[in-house]
Amino acid sequence: MDSIQQSGYFKGRGAQINTHNKFAAKRYVAEHVEGLDEEFLENSSTELIEENPKKIISVSDSPDLSMAYSVNPYQGCEHGCIYCYARNAHEYWGYSAGLDFERKIIVKRNAAALLEKQFNAKGYRPSVIMLSGNTDCYQPIERKLKITRSLLEVMLKYRHPVSIISKNNLILRDIDLLVELAKKELVHVAITLNSLNEELRQKMEPRTVTAKGRLAVMRKLSDAGIPVMVMCAPIVPGLNSSEMPAIIEAAAANGARAASYTVVRLNGAIAELFTDWINKAFPERAAKVLHGIAACHSGKLNDSRWGARLRGEGSEAETIKQLFQLGLNRFMPGAGLPSLRLDLFTPRPGRQLNLF
């Protein structure tokens, strides 16, 4: 593994710069460093920003996604994964997709109350809800705020199906709720794991749990009767693409019942962030990695085409697909998760109907 360049490198952060927000009228530049506010030069501490939305369930019309409904208790994420597609959404809040995404976290303390309100709305029909479709619902601040736990309590109260995706072992704190949901066939958990190489993990996903830790989470969830799968995502050609069979093997050995993968795509500001990062973190292989990504997306780093954006196209993407299928066939034959039940949903639980 190439040694990382230490000079000017923010340890513990994925992004190394604050990219320009495309919605902002003004741009910060570093032509005269002595004139810049320190906030834009230093890796400042994390800031929590309160948000009070009127609704909490988001609806997606993407044909690439198996679940159209999601709940995101947080926007922005301290995990700092350099490739995260959710970075671009931070610009809508007036922040940068770079360092701001990792240090300015928008929290929705009223998420559970809003969810319960929507469950009780006239005409509401249950559909599997994903926690979270955007940023990790078990990122570090959840340990203190417990917003995700309050959402799971509402899911259990109303017997509503939920699918969780995370890369943080904090999920084990809520295993009591997950066990009860699993008994009613109301929950799946997907653990994201895209490398078993700890040195790579520390640079690409700086504030996340180790691969060993995530495998331990899979084992504990599986042993508790909670259906769990592994998400090999995203796969970056030239960095972690060769690891997929080994990842699937390790996940299967720790109770994972299914697997999926996506190929990295660098849309919007993420292209600039990732290019800056790869040249600082792995300068000797930067050109090869960027070329491999572009080879999966018709010669471009970004790709918004339905049907192609998540898996890519071309010979590079086909090689990745074959590696994934090889691992699946060998270590997870007959892989799959049980269906979640929709028929148990109970609006206004505990209330008796007035028949007179």
Phi, psi and omega per residue, in radians:
M1 nan 2.326 -3.138
D2 -1.116 2.548 3.091
S3 -1.352 2.487 -3.083
I4 -1.387 2.553 3.070
Q5 -1.331 2.129 -3.049
Q6 -1.517 -0.511 -3.067
S7 -1.140 2.101 3.098
G8 1.284 0.237 -3.081
Y9 -1.752 2.219 -3.136
F10 -1.443 1.807 3.083
K11 -1.176 2.496 3.114
G12 1.452 0.036 3.061
R13 -2.188 2.557 3.061
G14 -1.418 -1.077 3.107
A15 -1.165 2.502 3.128
Q16 -1.936 -0.041 -3.121
I17 -2.509 2.905 2.978
N18 -1.859 1.853 3.137
T19 -1.252 2.775 3.130
H20 -1.171 2.360 3.043
N21 -1.404 2.086 -3.057
K22 -1.108 -0.309 3.140
F23 -1.586 -0.113 -3.101
A24 -1.513 2.487 -3.118
A25 -1.362 -0.500 -3.097
K26 -1.986 2.722 -3.126
R27 -2.200 2.380 3.047
Y28 -1.494 2.371 3.121
V29 -2.230 2.812 -3.087
A30 -1.991 0.610 3.138
E31 -1.190 -0.570 3.111
H32 -2.238 1.566 -3.013
V33 -0.995 -0.656 -3.063
E34 -1.148 -0.253 -3.107
G35 -1.686 -0.016 -3.088
L36 -1.543 2.583 3.017
D37 -1.141 2.450 -3.102
E38 -1.030 -0.467 -3.105
E39 -1.005 -0.548 -3.072
F40 -1.609 -0.050 3.134
L41 -1.908 -0.386 -3.027
E42 -2.036 2.781 3.078
N43 -1.491 1.497 -3.058
S44 -1.303 2.939 -3.105
S45 -1.262 2.918 -3.095
T46 -1.303 2.441 3.140
E47 -2.105 2.349 3.090
L48 -1.696 2.338 -3.117
I49 -2.148 2.153 -3.072
E50 -1.370 2.404 3.070
E51 -2.319 2.427 3.139
N52 -2.171 1.371 -3.113
P53 -1.238 2.843 3.106
K54 -1.577 -0.421 3.087
K55 -2.333 2.715 -3.097
I56 -2.105 -0.345 -3.140
I57 -1.515 2.101 3.087
S58 -1.668 2.543 -3.128
V59 -2.081 2.269 3.126
S60 -1.997 2.458 3.094
D61 -1.793 0.272 -3.109
S62 -1.225 2.169 3.082
P63 -1.262 -0.151 3.136
D64 -1.428 -0.272 -3.036
L65 -1.782 2.403 -3.133
S66 -1.361 -0.399 3.124
M67 -2.149 2.222 -3.051
A68 -1.560 -0.274 -3.042
Y69 -1.951 2.391 -3.137
S70 -2.550 2.759 3.056
V71 -2.257 2.242 -3.105
N72 -2.127 1.757 3.136
P73 -1.227 -0.315 -3.125
Y74 -2.313 2.580 2.950
Q75 -2.130 2.357 -2.931
G76 1.527 2.766 -3.064
C77 -2.724 2.220 3.133
E78 -1.241 -0.245 3.115
H79 -1.003 -0.590 3.011
G80 1.287 0.394 3.131
C81 -1.049 2.148 -2.989
I82 -1.140 -0.503 -3.038
Y83 -1.549 -0.057 -2.900
C84 -1.014 2.140 -3.138
Y85 -1.158 -0.409 -3.109
A86 -1.227 -0.228 3.141
R87 -0.978 -0.708 -3.091
N88 -1.052 -0.573 -3.120
A89 -1.129 -0.401 -3.118
H90 -1.144 -0.406 3.140
E91 -1.168 -0.508 3.122
Y92 -1.157 -0.363 3.127
W93 -1.613 0.014 3.114
G94 1.631 0.214 -3.094
Y95 -2.019 2.972 3.093
S96 -1.418 2.644 3.053
A97 -1.362 -0.114 -3.106
G98 -1.528 -2.092 -3.108
L99 -1.038 -0.580 3.110
D100 -0.991 -0.682 -3.120
F101 -1.029 -0.551 -3.077
E102 -1.613 -0.322 -3.030
R103 -2.127 -0.098 3.036
K104 -2.088 1.674 -3.020
I105 -1.783 2.122 3.118
I106 -1.539 2.181 -3.086
V107 -2.026 2.535 -3.118
K108 -2.090 1.497 -3.048
R109 -1.150 -0.422 -3.104
N110 -1.615 0.298 -3.044
A111 -1.026 -0.786 -3.089
A112 -1.137 -0.735 3.117
A113 -1.098 -0.699 3.107
L114 -1.151 -0.708 3.138
L115 -1.096 -0.788 3.129
E116 -1.092 -0.678 3.110
K117 -1.086 -0.750 3.135
Q118 -1.210 -0.625 3.076
F119 -1.072 -0.569 -3.103
N120 -1.589 -0.016 3.141
A121 -1.158 2.511 -3.139
K122 -1.057 2.258 3.093
G123 1.500 0.032 3.137
Y124 -1.142 2.334 3.098
R125 -2.116 2.270 -3.064
P126 -1.205 2.492 2.997
S127 -2.566 2.636 -3.088
V128 -1.007 2.242 3.115
I129 -1.828 2.359 3.114
M130 -1.684 2.310 2.957
L131 -1.971 1.900 -0.136
S132 -2.062 2.650 3.117
G133 -1.460 -0.136 -3.058
N134 -2.104 -1.448 3.129
T135 -1.885 2.808 -2.997
D136 -1.110 2.157 -3.128
C137 -1.282 -0.172 3.095
Y138 -2.004 0.530 3.071
Q139 -1.164 2.911 -2.938
P140 -0.860 -0.697 -3.064
I141 -1.165 -0.329 3.102
E142 -1.088 -0.484 3.114
R143 -0.991 -0.633 -3.116
K144 -1.588 -0.779 -2.996
L145 -1.429 -0.560 3.082
K146 1.035 0.566 3.110
I147 -1.214 -0.728 3.125
T148 -1.091 -0.727 3.109
R149 -1.052 -0.720 3.130
S150 -1.130 -0.578 3.081
L151 -1.172 -0.728 3.112
L152 -1.143 -0.595 3.079
E153 -1.096 -0.660 3.083
V154 -1.195 -0.732 3.100
M155 -1.001 -0.782 -3.128
L156 -1.196 -0.740 3.131
K157 -1.011 -0.727 -3.097
Y158 -1.661 -0.016 -3.108
R159 0.959 0.943 -3.082
H160 -1.876 2.327 -3.121
P161 -1.215 2.484 -3.111
V162 -2.510 2.474 3.054
S163 -2.085 2.251 -3.052
I164 -1.972 2.405 3.014
I165 -2.211 2.246 -3.081
S166 -2.738 2.898 3.014
K167 -2.290 0.379 -3.078
N168 -2.072 2.359 -3.130
N169 -1.287 -0.033 3.043
L170 -1.051 -0.375 3.111
I171 -0.994 -0.479 -3.124
L172 -1.169 -0.377 3.056
R173 -1.014 -0.583 -3.056
D174 -1.752 0.376 -3.069
I175 -1.110 -0.437 3.099
D176 -1.104 -0.739 3.112
L177 -1.252 -0.691 -3.118
L178 -1.133 -0.654 3.102
V179 -1.086 -0.770 -3.138
E180 -1.163 -0.677 3.072
L181 -1.132 -0.709 -3.132
A182 -1.133 -0.648 3.117
K183 -1.037 -0.494 -3.134
K184 -1.737 0.158 -3.140
E185 1.023 0.846 -3.053
L186 -2.098 0.135 -3.084
V187 -2.579 2.486 2.899
H188 -2.174 2.648 3.026
V189 -2.241 2.274 3.037
A190 -1.951 2.175 3.085
I191 -1.803 2.128 3.137
T192 -1.392 2.234 3.125
L193 -2.623 1.971 -3.088
N194 -2.063 0.072 3.072
S195 -2.836 2.540 3.029
L196 -1.753 0.006 -3.109
N197 -1.547 1.944 -3.041
E198 -1.154 -0.615 3.126
E199 -1.129 -0.723 3.106
L200 -1.164 -0.742 3.139
R201 -1.022 -0.752 -3.109
Q202 -1.083 -0.520 -3.112
K203 -1.588 -0.665 -3.062
M204 -1.506 -0.537 -3.115
E205 -2.365 1.196 -2.847
P206 -1.062 -0.541 -3.075
R207 -1.985 0.601 -3.137
T208 -1.870 2.971 3.104
V209 -1.317 2.571 3.130
T210 -1.084 2.842 3.077
A211 -1.047 -0.738 3.106
K212 -1.033 -0.711 3.123
G213 -1.143 -0.677 -3.139
R214 -1.220 -0.650 3.078
L215 -1.123 -0.637 3.091
A216 -1.137 -0.633 3.073
V217 -1.091 -0.801 3.111
M218 -0.990 -0.795 -3.108
R219 -1.084 -0.804 -3.109
K220 -1.176 -0.677 3.102
L221 -1.154 -0.811 -3.127
S222 -1.083 -0.767 3.131
D223 -1.088 -0.452 3.134
A224 -1.524 0.030 3.103
G225 1.527 0.284 -3.125
I226 -1.711 2.098 -3.123
P227 -1.086 2.220 -3.077
V228 -2.321 2.552 3.092
M229 -2.318 2.911 3.095
V230 -1.940 2.358 3.052
M231 -1.846 1.906 3.078
C232 -1.460 1.430 -2.975
A233 -2.605 2.436 -0.221
P234 -1.534 2.752 3.050
I235 -1.547 2.220 -3.125
V236 -1.970 1.938 3.134
P237 -0.948 2.297 3.116
G238 1.524 -0.125 3.090
L239 -2.034 -0.966 -3.070
N240 -2.308 0.074 -3.037
S241 -1.074 -0.599 -3.098
S242 -1.280 -0.204 -3.049
E243 -1.489 -0.164 -2.978
M244 -0.967 -0.846 3.108
P245 -1.004 -0.714 -3.137
A246 -1.174 -0.641 3.110
I247 -1.131 -0.790 3.137
I248 -1.128 -0.690 3.100
E249 -1.067 -0.821 -3.125
A250 -1.142 -0.699 3.138
A251 -1.148 -0.750 3.124
A252 -1.091 -0.682 3.130
A253 -1.161 -0.292 -3.138
N254 -1.958 0.392 2.958
G255 1.712 -0.035 3.122
A256 -1.159 2.364 -3.078
R257 -1.731 -0.231 -3.078
A258 -2.688 2.927 -3.135
A259 -2.588 2.679 3.042
S260 -2.591 2.979 3.124
Y261 -2.650 2.776 2.953
T262 -2.364 2.692 3.059
V263 -1.701 2.376 -3.099
V264 -1.028 2.492 2.995
R265 -2.385 2.487 -2.983
L266 -2.000 1.263 -3.093
N267 -1.408 2.665 3.040
G268 0.987 -2.339 -3.080
A269 -1.202 -0.291 -3.082
I270 -1.132 -0.530 3.119
A271 -1.071 -0.799 3.127
E272 -1.173 -0.740 -3.133
L273 -1.097 -0.824 -3.094
F274 -1.175 -0.715 3.140
T275 -1.091 -0.750 3.085
D276 -1.091 -0.773 -3.109
W277 -1.137 -0.824 -3.059
I278 -1.144 -0.589 3.117
N279 -1.265 -0.426 3.088
K280 -1.563 -0.680 -3.057
A281 -1.443 -0.718 -3.097
F282 -2.394 1.153 -3.043
P283 -1.034 -0.555 -3.076
E284 -1.284 -0.371 -3.131
R285 -2.031 0.101 -3.056
A286 -0.980 -0.859 -3.089
A287 -1.073 -0.720 -3.129
K288 -1.139 -0.742 -3.134
V289 -1.138 -0.824 -3.135
L290 -1.109 -0.662 3.090
H291 -1.129 -0.711 3.136
G292 -1.127 -0.681 3.092
I293 -1.129 -0.812 3.138
A294 -1.087 -0.601 -3.140
A295 -1.115 -0.422 3.122
C296 -1.482 -0.199 -3.010
H297 -2.321 0.858 3.062
S298 0.976 0.650 3.062
G299 1.487 0.088 -3.120
K300 -2.084 2.722 3.080
L301 -1.386 -0.519 -3.139
N302 -1.808 2.712 -3.056
D303 -2.801 2.006 -3.134
S304 -1.997 0.232 -3.077
R305 -1.322 2.207 3.047
W306 -0.999 2.450 3.070
G307 1.497 -0.375 -3.112
A308 -2.073 -0.405 -2.985
R309 -1.152 -0.536 -3.070
L310 -1.533 -0.517 -3.089
R311 -1.976 -0.311 3.137
G312 1.382 3.089 3.132
E313 -2.439 2.896 3.090
G314 1.645 -3.140 -3.029
S315 -1.152 -0.651 3.129
E316 -1.119 -0.801 3.128
A317 -1.143 -0.626 3.135
E318 -1.180 -0.649 3.082
T319 -1.100 -0.734 3.105
I320 -1.098 -0.763 3.128
K321 -1.048 -0.751 -3.131
Q322 -1.163 -0.680 3.097
L323 -1.091 -0.740 3.113
F324 -1.099 -0.812 -3.110
Q325 -1.136 -0.616 3.084
L326 -1.050 -0.828 3.124
G327 -1.134 -0.690 3.139
L328 -1.134 -0.828 -3.116
N329 -1.110 -0.634 -3.057
R330 -1.432 -0.691 -2.988
F331 -1.943 -0.260 3.130
M332 -2.377 0.964 3.106
P333 -1.104 2.353 -3.119
G334 1.270 0.460 -3.081
A335 -1.115 2.579 3.086
G336 2.878 2.719 3.099
L337 -1.857 2.598 3.100
P338 -1.177 2.661 3.106
S339 -1.194 2.586 3.086
L340 -1.603 2.545 -3.055
R341 -1.504 2.410 3.077
L342 -1.875 -0.255 -2.998
D343 -1.445 -0.081 -3.117
L344 -1.627 -0.109 -3.079
F345 -0.967 2.270 -3.083
T346 -2.191 1.683 3.090
P347 -1.201 2.551 3.138
R348 0.870 0.950 -3.100
P349 -1.028 2.471 3.094
G350 1.581 -0.229 3.132
R351 -1.573 2.487 3.105
Q352 -1.713 2.395 3.090
L353 -1.254 2.406 3.087
N354 -1.533 1.936 -3.077
L355 -1.569 -0.015 -3.064
F356 -2.125 nan nan
